[in-house]
Amino acid sequence: MLKALWHNFLLTFFILGLFLIGPFALANTPKSFSDISFNAKDVSQAIAPLQKLSEAELLAQVKETSKNSPMGRVFENFPLLAVFMVRLIQDKEAFPQLVKILENKIRLKNYGYWMIVTFIFGFFLKRLIRSNKNGHSQSLVIDALFNYIFRFAIMLCIRLAITYAFFSVELTPAFKVFSKTFL
């Protein structure tokens, strides 16, 4: 269960980065994020030629395309990330499902609101944990470290649960590709 939540957390942030550096970054970029309209059907048609390539051919193409970009250095340092991106593109279901996250703008906006609520909750949780019964801050390093880890774990679980509640259907195929690549 914890592994699945951790994968959900990582993939949520990876998805946002993937759309900024993925195949769409090679085309003319729009002026703002609101100008971008994603459609799973259109994305499926756009990546269909890439899905016909073998994994080795597509991996070579991705590395060649990103060679002079910051993502090229990331692929050099973490080659499994390039393999994951290739497998994600080649999977018939995973990449279009990830695009569906961006199709429903109302749900995406509600997700953003919930994330803002977690930041506010985290602030109050930090204040609650730091103060003891007398209202003074705890000064021991071990107590401070424990409090930080405890708050981090609580906030991570809450954010992963919210992400899972909003996008579990869309992220499931990408989790399968992730587990096949990294685990």
C-alpha positions as a LaTeX table, in Angstrom:
\begin{tabular}{lrrr}
\hline
Residue & $x$ (\AA) & $y$ (\AA) & $z$ (\AA) \\
\hline
Met1 & 0.00 & 0.00 & 0.00 \\
Leu2 & 2.81 & 2.39 & 0.92 \\
Lys3 & 4.65 & 1.53 & $-2.29$ \\
Ala4 & 1.55 & 2.35 & $-4.32$ \\
Leu5 & 1.13 & 5.68 & $-2.55$ \\
Trp6 & 4.77 & 6.55 & $-3.05$ \\
His7 & 4.51 & 5.71 & $-6.75$ \\
Asn8 & 1.41 & 7.90 & $-6.93$ \\
Phe9 & 3.29 & 10.80 & $-5.39$ \\
Leu10 & 6.25 & 10.47 & $-7.73$ \\
Leu11 & 4.13 & 10.06 & $-10.82$ \\
Thr12 & 1.97 & 13.07 & $-10.03$ \\
Phe13 & 4.98 & 15.34 & $-10.20$ \\
Phe14 & 6.53 & 13.39 & $-13.07$ \\
Ile15 & 3.38 & 13.80 & $-15.16$ \\
Leu16 & 3.52 & 17.56 & $-14.87$ \\
Gly17 & 7.16 & 17.53 & $-15.91$ \\
Leu18 & 6.53 & 15.03 & $-18.68$ \\
Phe19 & 4.15 & 17.35 & $-20.46$ \\
Leu20 & 6.67 & 20.16 & $-20.26$ \\
Ile21 & 9.56 & 18.12 & $-21.64$ \\
Gly22 & 7.78 & 15.35 & $-23.53$ \\
Pro23 & 6.90 & 15.14 & $-27.19$ \\
Phe24 & 4.80 & 18.30 & $-27.00$ \\
Ala25 & 7.81 & 20.38 & $-25.94$ \\
Leu26 & 9.35 & 19.84 & $-29.37$ \\
Ala27 & 6.57 & 21.72 & $-31.13$ \\
Asn28 & 5.81 & 25.44 & $-30.90$ \\
Thr29 & 4.93 & 26.18 & $-27.32$ \\
Pro30 & 1.74 & 28.10 & $-26.53$ \\
Lys31 & 1.81 & 31.41 & $-24.73$ \\
Ser32 & 0.16 & 30.09 & $-21.56$ \\
Phe33 & $-0.92$ & 26.80 & $-20.03$ \\
Ser34 & $-4.59$ & 27.69 & $-20.51$ \\
Asp35 & $-3.99$ & 27.78 & $-24.29$ \\
Ile36 & $-3.10$ & 24.09 & $-24.27$ \\
Ser37 & $-5.95$ & 21.71 & $-24.97$ \\
Phe38 & $-5.22$ & 18.05 & $-24.42$ \\
Asn39 & $-7.37$ & 15.33 & $-25.84$ \\
Ala40 & $-6.58$ & 11.67 & $-25.22$ \\
Lys41 & $-7.77$ & 10.69 & $-28.68$ \\
Asp42 & $-5.54$ & 13.28 & $-30.37$ \\
Val43 & $-2.57$ & 12.25 & $-28.25$ \\
Ser44 & $-3.16$ & 8.60 & $-29.13$ \\
Gln45 & $-3.10$ & 9.50 & $-32.82$ \\
Ala46 & $-0.02$ & 11.70 & $-32.39$ \\
Ile47 & 2.03 & 9.02 & $-30.66$ \\
Ala48 & 0.81 & 6.14 & $-32.87$ \\
Pro49 & 3.88 & 6.38 & $-35.16$ \\
Leu50 & 6.14 & 6.32 & $-32.11$ \\
Gln51 & 4.38 & 3.24 & $-30.77$ \\
Lys52 & 5.24 & 1.34 & $-33.95$ \\
Leu53 & 8.96 & 1.76 & $-33.32$ \\
Ser54 & 10.88 & $-0.78$ & $-31.27$ \\
Glu55 & 11.91 & 0.18 & $-27.77$ \\
Ala56 & 15.57 & 0.52 & $-28.81$ \\
Glu57 & 14.72 & 2.76 & $-31.79$ \\
Leu58 & 12.45 & 5.00 & $-29.74$ \\
Leu59 & 15.01 & 5.19 & $-26.93$ \\
Ala60 & 17.68 & 6.29 & $-29.42$ \\
Gln61 & 15.28 & 8.88 & $-30.86$ \\
Val62 & 14.40 & 10.26 & $-27.43$ \\
Lys63 & 18.07 & 10.51 & $-26.45$ \\
Glu64 & 18.96 & 12.16 & $-29.76$ \\
Thr65 & 16.10 & 14.66 & $-29.50$ \\
Ser66 & 16.93 & 15.62 & $-25.93$ \\
Lys67 & 20.72 & 15.58 & $-26.35$ \\
Asn68 & 21.23 & 19.36 & $-26.15$ \\
Ser69 & 18.55 & 20.03 & $-23.56$ \\
Pro70 & 18.59 & 19.80 & $-19.77$ \\
Met71 & 16.52 & 16.64 & $-20.07$ \\
Gly72 & 19.35 & 15.04 & $-22.05$ \\
Arg73 & 21.63 & 15.37 & $-19.03$ \\
Val74 & 18.93 & 13.84 & $-16.84$ \\
Phe75 & 18.64 & 10.89 & $-19.24$ \\
Glu76 & 22.44 & 10.46 & $-19.19$ \\
Asn77 & 22.51 & 10.41 & $-15.39$ \\
Phe78 & 19.35 & 8.31 & $-15.00$ \\
Pro79 & 18.99 & 6.03 & $-18.04$ \\
Leu80 & 16.04 & 4.17 & $-16.50$ \\
Leu81 & 14.06 & 7.39 & $-16.66$ \\
Ala82 & 14.49 & 7.43 & $-20.44$ \\
Val83 & 13.42 & 3.78 & $-20.60$ \\
Phe84 & 10.37 & 4.63 & $-18.49$ \\
Met85 & 9.42 & 7.48 & $-20.80$ \\
Val86 & 9.79 & 5.20 & $-23.84$ \\
Arg87 & 7.67 & 2.47 & $-22.27$ \\
Leu88 & 5.09 & 5.03 & $-21.25$ \\
Ile89 & 4.84 & 6.28 & $-24.82$ \\
Gln90 & 4.71 & 2.76 & $-26.24$ \\
Asp91 & 1.95 & 1.60 & $-23.92$ \\
Lys92 & $-1.40$ & 1.89 & $-25.70$ \\
Glu93 & $-3.25$ & 2.90 & $-22.56$ \\
Ala94 & $-0.87$ & 4.65 & $-20.15$ \\
Phe95 & 0.00 & 7.88 & $-21.95$ \\
Pro96 & $-3.55$ & 8.69 & $-23.15$ \\
Gln97 & $-4.84$ & 8.03 & $-19.63$ \\
Leu98 & $-2.30$ & 10.50 & $-18.24$ \\
Val99 & $-3.54$ & 13.09 & $-20.72$ \\
Lys100 & $-7.08$ & 12.55 & $-19.45$ \\
Ile101 & $-5.94$ & 14.12 & $-16.17$ \\
Leu102 & $-5.56$ & 17.42 & $-18.00$ \\
Glu103 & $-8.82$ & 17.12 & $-19.95$ \\
Asn104 & $-11.11$ & 17.71 & $-16.99$ \\
Lys105 & $-10.09$ & 21.20 & $-15.93$ \\
Ile106 & $-12.72$ & 21.44 & $-13.17$ \\
Arg107 & $-11.41$ & 18.30 & $-11.47$ \\
Leu108 & $-7.84$ & 19.55 & $-11.90$ \\
Lys109 & $-8.80$ & 22.89 & $-10.33$ \\
Asn110 & $-10.48$ & 21.11 & $-7.40$ \\
Tyr111 & $-7.34$ & 19.02 & $-6.96$ \\
Gly112 & $-5.31$ & 22.23 & $-6.80$ \\
Tyr113 & $-7.65$ & 23.65 & $-4.17$ \\
Trp114 & $-7.25$ & 20.51 & $-2.06$ \\
Met115 & $-3.45$ & 20.78 & $-2.35$ \\
Ile116 & $-3.62$ & 24.39 & $-1.13$ \\
Val117 & $-5.72$ & 23.21 & 1.81 \\
Thr118 & $-3.03$ & 20.64 & 2.65 \\
Phe119 & $-0.37$ & 23.38 & 2.66 \\
Ile120 & $-2.45$ & 25.42 & 5.10 \\
Phe121 & $-3.12$ & 22.33 & 7.20 \\
Gly122 & 0.61 & 21.57 & 7.18 \\
Phe123 & 1.36 & 25.04 & 8.54 \\
Phe124 & $-1.07$ & 24.57 & 11.42 \\
Leu125 & 0.16 & 21.03 & 12.02 \\
Lys126 & 3.72 & 22.32 & 12.28 \\
Arg127 & 2.66 & 24.89 & 14.87 \\
Leu128 & 0.71 & 22.25 & 16.79 \\
Ile129 & 3.58 & 19.77 & 16.84 \\
Arg130 & 6.24 & 22.33 & 17.75 \\
Ser131 & 4.53 & 23.64 & 20.84 \\
Asn132 & 4.28 & 21.63 & 24.01 \\
Lys133 & 1.82 & 22.10 & 26.86 \\
Asn134 & 3.46 & 25.33 & 28.01 \\
Gly135 & 3.51 & 26.79 & 24.52 \\
His136 & 7.31 & 26.73 & 24.25 \\
Ser137 & 9.17 & 25.26 & 21.29 \\
Gln138 & 11.00 & 22.03 & 21.80 \\
Ser139 & 14.71 & 22.59 & 21.42 \\
Leu140 & 16.24 & 19.12 & 21.33 \\
Val141 & 17.57 & 18.14 & 17.92 \\
Ile142 & 16.19 & 14.63 & 18.14 \\
Asp143 & 12.73 & 15.88 & 19.03 \\
Ala144 & 12.87 & 18.39 & 16.19 \\
Leu145 & 13.95 & 15.71 & 13.73 \\
Phe146 & 11.22 & 13.34 & 14.90 \\
Asn147 & 8.63 & 16.10 & 14.63 \\
Tyr148 & 9.76 & 16.92 & 11.09 \\
Ile149 & 9.62 & 13.29 & 9.98 \\
Phe150 & 6.25 & 12.81 & 11.65 \\
Arg151 & 4.77 & 15.91 & 9.98 \\
Phe152 & 6.31 & 14.97 & 6.63 \\
Ala153 & 4.80 & 11.47 & 6.82 \\
Ile154 & 1.34 & 12.78 & 7.73 \\
Met155 & 1.35 & 15.38 & 4.96 \\
Leu156 & 2.68 & 12.91 & 2.41 \\
Cys157 & $-0.06$ & 10.41 & 3.24 \\
Ile158 & $-2.75$ & 13.08 & 3.02 \\
Arg159 & $-1.50$ & 14.39 & $-0.32$ \\
Leu160 & $-1.11$ & 10.90 & $-1.77$ \\
Ala161 & $-4.60$ & 9.98 & $-0.65$ \\
Ile162 & $-6.02$ & 13.10 & $-2.32$ \\
Thr163 & $-4.07$ & 12.39 & $-5.51$ \\
Tyr164 & $-5.26$ & 8.79 & $-5.50$ \\
Ala165 & $-8.86$ & 9.86 & $-4.93$ \\
Phe166 & $-8.78$ & 12.28 & $-7.85$ \\
Phe167 & $-6.69$ & 10.39 & $-10.41$ \\
Ser168 & $-6.56$ & 6.68 & $-9.55$ \\
Val169 & $-8.16$ & 5.54 & $-12.83$ \\
Glu170 & $-5.81$ & 7.64 & $-14.94$ \\
Leu171 & $-2.63$ & 6.73 & $-13.04$ \\
Thr172 & $-3.14$ & 2.96 & $-12.82$ \\
Pro173 & $-1.74$ & 2.12 & $-16.30$ \\
Ala174 & 1.26 & 4.38 & $-15.68$ \\
Phe175 & 1.86 & 2.60 & $-12.35$ \\
Lys176 & 2.02 & $-0.70$ & $-14.20$ \\
Val177 & 4.65 & 0.71 & $-16.57$ \\
Phe178 & 6.51 & 2.25 & $-13.63$ \\
Ser179 & 6.60 & $-1.02$ & $-11.70$ \\
Lys180 & 7.71 & $-2.90$ & $-14.81$ \\
Thr181 & 10.56 & $-0.44$ & $-15.34$ \\
Phe182 & 11.80 & 0.34 & $-11.85$ \\
Leu183 & 10.79 & $-2.61$ & $-9.67$ \\
\hline
\end{tabular}
